[in-house]
C-alpha cells in the first residue's frame, strides 16, 4: 500500500474534524460518509510554514463566513506563519478526500 503525507490547516487541525473524512460520522451537524479505507491516519505532528492563513469567499458550511486559505506569498514574520498538521494517509484515502474537498472545476488541471 502506498502512503502520502497530507498537510492540513484551519478546521482540520482538530483531530476529530479530520477523522470524519476518514471514518465518517457527524461533525457540527454535517454528516460525512468517510473513506472506503477507514484505517486511522498516522499523526506526524505540526509544522509552521512561511505563509499566512487568510479567510475569503463564504461557505454555507461555515454559516456563510469565510473559508480558510493559505497565501501564496512568502511571509517573513515568523509570528504570522501558518500552522500545518501532518497526517500520513493511504493513497486511496487521499484520492477520496481530494474528490470530496476540491472544486471539481479545477481537479483535472491539478491532479
N, C-alpha and C positions, 0 to 999 in steps of 0.2 A: 504494500500500500504506500502511496506517495503522500507526503505532507507538505503543507505550506505554512509560513508564518504570516499570520493575519494581524495587522495593526489596526486598532480601533481607537476612537476618541469620542468625546461628547457623551451621550447617554450610554454608550456601550462600554464605558469604563466600569460600569456597575456589572458585576458578575451575573447577578440574577437577570438582568436585561439581556445580556449576550446569550446566556444559556437558553432562553426561549427560542432563539433562532435555531439552535441545535436540537434541543429536546422537545420543543413545542410547549404549549401552555398559554397562560394569560399573563400579561404584564400591563398594569394600569388600564385594565378594561379592554385591551386589544388581544384577540386570540391569534396565536401563531401555530402553524402546522408543524414546524420543526423539520429537520432533515431526515432523509431515509436512514442514514447512519447516525444514530443517536449517541455514539460514544462521546464521553466527556472530552472537551478540548484540554490541552495542557497549558496551564497558565505560566507564561515565561516572564511575568513581571511587567514593569513600567520603564519607559524611557522618556526623555524630553527631546523634542525635535525643534530646530530653529525656524519655526513657523508659528503664526498666531492662529487661534481659533476665532472665527467671526460668525455672526448669525445673519442670514439673509433669507429672502423669499418667505414663504409661510407654508405650514402643513396642517391639515385638519387633525392629524395625529397629535400635534402639539398645540391644540386649541387655537389654530391659525396664527401661531407665533413663529419666529424664525427657526430655521434649520441650521445646524452647526456645519461649518465648512473649515477646511484648512487653507490658509492663504498660500498662494504660490510663491509669494515674495519671501525672501530670507529675512529673518528677524535677528538683529544684532543683540537686543536687550534680552539677556537670559531669563530675566524675571517674567518675560512675556511668552516664553517658549511654550508650546503645546505639550500636554502630557498624552502619551500614547500607551495603551496596554497591548501587549503582545500575546497572542494565542497561537499555539500550534494546532492546526486542524487538518483533517484529511482533505485531499484534493477534491473529492466528491462533495464534502461538506461546503468547501469554498465555492464550488460551482453552483450549488443550490442556494447559498446565501447571496451570491452575486446576482442570480436571476431574480431573487425576491427584492433586493435592495436597489439595484441600479436602474436608472431610467432606460427603458427598452430602446429609446431612440438613439442612444449612444453605445449600447452594448457591442454591436458589430464592429464599431470603429476602435474599441479599446481591447477587446479580448479575442 
